[in-house]
Amino acid sequence: MSTTESIDRLRTDLGAIDHSTDARKLRSKSRDRFAQSPVLRDLLRGRNAEIFIAPQTKDELRIAVAACARHRIPITVRGAGSGQFGQGVPLSGGAVIDVTALTGVIGWAGAGKAVPRTVRALTGTVVADIDAEIRPSGWELRMHPSTAQQATIGGYIAGGHAGIGSCQWGILRDTGNITALEVMTVEEQPRLIELRGRDVNTVHHAYGANGIITEVELPVTPAWEWHELVISFPEFEQAARFSVDICNSDGVLKKVVSPHAHPLPQYFPDFAGMVPDGQAMVLLMAAVQSVPNVEDLVHANGGQIRYRCLEGKGTYGAPLYEFTWGHSMMHYQRLNKKLIGLLALYPQQDLYEAIVRIHRDFADLGPVHLEMKRIDGDLSCQGSPVFEFESQEQLADITEKLQRAGLFIANTHTPVLGASGMKPWGPKEAAFKREFDPYGLLAQGKADDVVTDDITTSTALPNSGWSYRLSN
Ligand SMILES: Cc1cc2nc3c(=O)[nH]c(=O)nc-3n(C[C@H](O)[C@H](O)[C@H](O)COP(=O)(O)OP(=O)(O)OC[C@H]3O[C@@H](n4cnc5c(N)ncnc54)[C@H](O)[C@@H]3O)c2cc1C
């Protein structure tokens, strides 16, 4: 925690820059969506910032960051606050710096040209707003989180990892999926540094621990006419076969392939009437020209298309993708708050067999929800059986059992990067942190070289984490 005097001195230095020490504001701006995890629900409650700062421009951000550096005030950067792992919670007080006012598409390398390349936006730009701006030109982002309507692009790069589009394009970390990042250092005279090539991954998914992202440049792809489909299969094995086959059909343009075993379809009030009780469901987004191929594959696997509409026009009142990825658990928990899952990555070799094996061997634990995605150059999927949380010991036990069954587990019930195991934190990341954050003020407790506090120990699981061959 900072001293009252240092916060007072910071306030003086902020001058007219929007800031607040109102307790209610501090509480609400110190939370993200960590309550989705029963492990984090109580653990992170009450961890609040001491000051909230909302710069309106990059220049104001620079002044605020310089002042924090001068007074050695810890900094937690905040986008829309939709992170689920408590990444956005200030673990040691200090300042929450909200960057949501830094918005706008500032470079659109495709505007008016036949062959666009990339789109560049300020960090606080809402992800869906970027697509809204470039789609009239016939282009869109390769991928976005299921929270695209709320999440900022900087928050997605710093806190997210994949999403809608990943079944075609891979995850954010895969080479070529982030073109460039502009990062501000936390020094008494902050610098702006442009990262390209492999360096982007050093800051990506670092929870804002080794630099403040100010601009993001991403590759674009043709914006097809996307259709949403709700597909039922009598058996989960058929849904799995279809999901793997459609993802391995490179000519079929798809954006999301989200299988849910029985009884999970019944947990979505909007789909329960479409999918016969007892059956599995796949939520799918496909380009209109690929729908005939989808129909072939559905029929070949004994399924039935129960509903189809243009993107965003469903009777369920939201884009279909808001029922997939992180949103699925949100819907399940509306029915039963105790439900959780683990972020298990399935082996790429014999993927279909692994999906079926886990489904059968862990049937007693709960029904499986998966998201198909490419990662590190090959097809995989992530997810796990959905089960009722009982205790940290139960979670550890299930983690070990699923790993013995061949899955690779990232711990999404911790805000500590090393314990999560989704992002490698090696010498390069640590070196960036020393250079970009020499006083160690950013994201304290989440990515320090040695973290041994109560949060690390009480959220630890015996998880293997993920590793990457191509993008390391
Ligand atoms: C229902 C639900 C569904 C989700 N679905 C997906 C999904 O499909 N795919 C996926 O990858 N994630 C998903 N997520 C988690 C994901 O991290 C967020 O939805 C989103 O991408 C984060 O954006 P945000 O603006 O809310 O960031 P925040 O939550 O505000 O921040 C996330 C992290 O990044 C840091 N940060 C924010 N801005 C900056 C910056 N400018 N510089 C440095 N650090 C910064 C924060 O300190 C924090 O550690 C989901 C979450 C929910 C609740």
PDBQT file of the ligand as one rigid body, heavy atoms in Angstrom, charges set to zero:
ROOT
HETATM    1  C1  LIG A 501     -18.182 -13.649 -20.255  1.00  0.00    +0.000 C 
HETATM    2  C2  LIG A 501     -16.730 -13.545 -20.639  1.00  0.00    +0.000 A 
HETATM    3  C3  LIG A 501     -16.298 -14.070 -21.845  1.00  0.00    +0.000 A 
HETATM    4  C4  LIG A 501     -14.946 -13.994 -22.215  1.00  0.00    +0.000 A 
HETATM    5  N1  LIG A 501     -14.547 -14.526 -23.413  1.00  0.00    +0.000 NA
HETATM    6  C5  LIG A 501     -13.254 -14.449 -23.770  1.00  0.00    +0.000 A 
HETATM    7  C6  LIG A 501     -12.818 -14.948 -25.039  1.00  0.00    +0.000 A 
HETATM    8  O1  LIG A 501     -13.602 -15.406 -25.851  1.00  0.00    +0.000 OA
HETATM    9  N2  LIG A 501     -11.496 -14.896 -25.325  1.00  0.00    +0.000 N 
HETATM   10  C7  LIG A 501     -10.587 -14.338 -24.477  1.00  0.00    +0.000 A 
HETATM   11  O2  LIG A 501      -9.405 -14.304 -24.798  1.00  0.00    +0.000 OA
HETATM   12  N3  LIG A 501     -10.976 -13.820 -23.305  1.00  0.00    +0.000 NA
HETATM   13  C8  LIG A 501     -12.268 -13.851 -22.928  1.00  0.00    +0.000 A 
HETATM   14  N4  LIG A 501     -12.673 -13.324 -21.726  1.00  0.00    +0.000 N 
HETATM   15  C9  LIG A 501     -11.648 -12.709 -20.860  1.00  0.00    +0.000 C 
HETATM   16  C10 LIG A 501     -10.975 -11.521 -21.541  1.00  0.00    +0.000 C 
HETATM   17  O3  LIG A 501      -9.757 -11.236 -20.947  1.00  0.00    +0.000 OA
HETATM   18  C11 LIG A 501     -11.823 -10.241 -21.629  1.00  0.00    +0.000 C 
HETATM   19  O4  LIG A 501     -13.125 -10.405 -22.011  1.00  0.00    +0.000 OA
HETATM   20  C12 LIG A 501     -11.257  -9.119 -22.502  1.00  0.00    +0.000 C 
HETATM   21  O5  LIG A 501     -10.509  -9.481 -23.597  1.00  0.00    +0.000 OA
HETATM   22  C13 LIG A 501     -10.488  -8.207 -21.646  1.00  0.00    +0.000 C 
HETATM   23  O6  LIG A 501     -10.699  -6.897 -22.097  1.00  0.00    +0.000 OA
HETATM   24  P1  LIG A 501     -10.990  -5.744 -21.052  1.00  0.00    +0.000 P 
HETATM   25  O7  LIG A 501     -10.949  -4.455 -21.797  1.00  0.00    +0.000 OA
HETATM   26  O8  LIG A 501     -12.192  -6.011 -20.275  1.00  0.00    +0.000 OA
HETATM   27  O9  LIG A 501      -9.673  -5.846 -20.156  1.00  0.00    +0.000 OA
HETATM   28  P2  LIG A 501      -9.536  -5.744 -18.572  1.00  0.00    +0.000 P 
HETATM   29  O10 LIG A 501     -10.310  -6.802 -17.913  1.00  0.00    +0.000 OA
HETATM   30  O11 LIG A 501      -9.772  -4.350 -18.142  1.00  0.00    +0.000 OA
HETATM   31  O12 LIG A 501      -7.975  -6.048 -18.432  1.00  0.00    +0.000 OA
HETATM   32  C14 LIG A 501      -7.479  -7.335 -18.649  1.00  0.00    +0.000 C 
HETATM   33  C15 LIG A 501      -6.013  -7.362 -18.201  1.00  0.00    +0.000 C 
HETATM   34  O13 LIG A 501      -5.232  -6.556 -19.073  1.00  0.00    +0.000 OA
HETATM   35  C16 LIG A 501      -4.619  -5.463 -18.358  1.00  0.00    +0.000 C 
HETATM   36  N5  LIG A 501      -4.733  -4.300 -19.230  1.00  0.00    +0.000 N 
HETATM   37  C17 LIG A 501      -5.880  -3.704 -19.679  1.00  0.00    +0.000 A 
HETATM   38  N6  LIG A 501      -5.562  -2.708 -20.529  1.00  0.00    +0.000 NA
HETATM   39  C18 LIG A 501      -4.207  -2.674 -20.607  1.00  0.00    +0.000 A 
HETATM   40  C19 LIG A 501      -3.278  -1.864 -21.316  1.00  0.00    +0.000 A 
HETATM   41  N7  LIG A 501      -3.667  -0.876 -22.111  1.00  0.00    +0.000 N 
HETATM   42  N8  LIG A 501      -1.954  -2.103 -21.158  1.00  0.00    +0.000 NA
HETATM   43  C20 LIG A 501      -1.524  -3.100 -20.348  1.00  0.00    +0.000 A 
HETATM   44  N9  LIG A 501      -2.362  -3.893 -19.648  1.00  0.00    +0.000 NA
HETATM   45  C21 LIG A 501      -3.678  -3.682 -19.782  1.00  0.00    +0.000 A 
HETATM   46  C22 LIG A 501      -5.389  -5.346 -17.059  1.00  0.00    +0.000 C 
HETATM   47  O14 LIG A 501      -4.583  -4.810 -16.021  1.00  0.00    +0.000 OA
HETATM   48  C23 LIG A 501      -5.771  -6.795 -16.797  1.00  0.00    +0.000 C 
HETATM   49  O15 LIG A 501      -4.681  -7.473 -16.246  1.00  0.00    +0.000 OA
HETATM   50  C24 LIG A 501     -14.014 -13.369 -21.346  1.00  0.00    +0.000 A 
HETATM   51  C25 LIG A 501     -14.459 -12.813 -20.153  1.00  0.00    +0.000 A 
HETATM   52  C26 LIG A 501     -15.810 -12.893 -19.795  1.00  0.00    +0.000 A 
HETATM   53  C27 LIG A 501     -16.258 -12.282 -18.506  1.00  0.00    +0.000 C 
ENDROOT
TORSDOF 0
